[in-house]
Amino acid sequence: MKIGFIGLGIMGESMSENIVKKHDDKVFVSDLNKAQVEKLASVGAVACENNIEVAKNADVIITMVPKSEHSKAVYTELLPYLGKGKLCIDMSTIDPDVSVEISKFVKETGADFVDAPVVKSKPAAISGTLGIYVGGTEEAFEKAKPILAYMGNNIIRMGGNGMGLVMKICHNTLVAQIQNGVNETLALAQKCGISVDDFAAAISYGGGQNFYLDGQAQNIKNRNWTTAFSLENMHKDLGICQRLSKSKGFPMPGMENAKSVYDKGVEEGIGKEDFRATYKIVEAR
Ligand SMILES: NC(=O)c1ccc[n+]([C@@H]2O[C@H](COP(=O)([O-])OP(=O)(O)OC[C@H]3O[C@@H](n4cnc5c(N)ncnc54)[C@H](O)[C@@H]3O)[C@@H](O)[C@H]2O)c1
């Protein structure tokens, strides 16, 4: 079975490299950034000139692009090359409603489609230990699962098309609120004279212990804002949550509060920095 991978950015680069290493057949890759395509070719992938070449060659097409508009553009471009027997797996974090729309036009060709967004970041993409939330039919899920297992070790089907993404948006909205709590209490502790190291150690002894602080305390201490997950991508996810909460008539003031920090980050031009750079926004109040 030939696999294709489109979108070789921070996450896609390592996810596709794991497929190349573990899969026993060819892996065709493309990205607008040719340097990334060359990088993957150097570890054994087949470099393609464009996305269409990937779609023509692959039985299973995986996409990992930034936003709804990118996913929609890619699948619109690929549509004439899709058909019965092909499976499309969009692992990008996009609006669930847009994903359902894409799934409909892809399925009209006879191909199948699942949304399979991922949780955790670059280190888990490298080690093949991502969490993956899948939306699609049972049949498509079973077909996708062995391929997803090259990239992740926790794989769960959440329901029909779009439901993997609904869960992913809930996940990231929770992370943003945990992060906002960490940012505020760490900034207060520092203003009172407590160091980042002492704060992180003390929090780890109690019920406030959390994955975000465990992973980010040293980076915040060292004021390292190098991007693993961009502030603008989390801003996009909170925007999707805001739209979902409005569409369900369910107010989420905690989410709105966290999103206002992200709005400020984007306004101040730090959208390309890591999402932990929200600490700078909070401490400067
Ligand atoms: N970085 C993380 O930690 C992380 C974790 C979980 C989920 N995500 C989600 O995964 C997705 C990708 O994130 P990322 O950090 O890898 O982003 P990224 O910007 O580093 O990578 C996206 C890649 O897609 C490529 N691309 C865009 N449009 C394309 C097109 N039309 N054809 C071919 N290639 C195209 C870009 O050139 C880029 O290389 C986003 O939806 C993000 O929210 C990211």
The ligand as an ORCA input file, in Angstrom:
! r2SCAN-3c Opt
* xyz 0 1
  N       2.979     22.097     16.285
  C       2.309     21.397     17.176
  O       2.769     21.143     18.301
  C       0.940     20.837     16.832
  C       0.413     19.856     17.678
  C      -0.836     19.305     17.375
  C      -1.536     19.750     16.258
  N      -1.013     20.746     15.469
  C      -1.807     21.163     14.300
  O      -1.247     20.519     13.161
  C      -1.345     21.365     12.006
  C       0.041     21.605     11.440
  O       0.825     22.245     12.448
  P       2.391     22.529     12.291
  O       2.851     23.103     13.594
  O       3.064     21.355     11.706
  O       2.326     23.714     11.189
  P       3.456     24.218     10.193
  O       3.014     25.578      9.756
  O       4.806     24.046     10.777
  O       3.333     23.199      8.953
  C       2.336     23.234      7.984
  C       2.950     22.835      6.646
  O       1.916     22.758      5.655
  C       2.443     23.247      4.448
  N       1.349     23.617      3.543
  C       0.432     24.605      3.706
  N      -0.403     24.650      2.647
  C      -0.006     23.664      1.801
  C      -0.459     23.213      0.530
  N      -1.493     23.797     -0.102
  N       0.193     22.190     -0.047
  C       1.248     21.593      0.559
  N       1.735     21.982      1.757
  C       1.113     23.000      2.367
  C       3.325     24.410      4.863
  O       4.267     24.746      3.839
  C       3.976     23.843      6.122
  O       5.198     23.184      5.853
  C      -2.063     22.640     12.473
  O      -3.435     22.508     12.192
  C      -1.807     22.648     13.987
  O      -2.803     23.352     14.692
  C       0.218     21.275     15.715
*
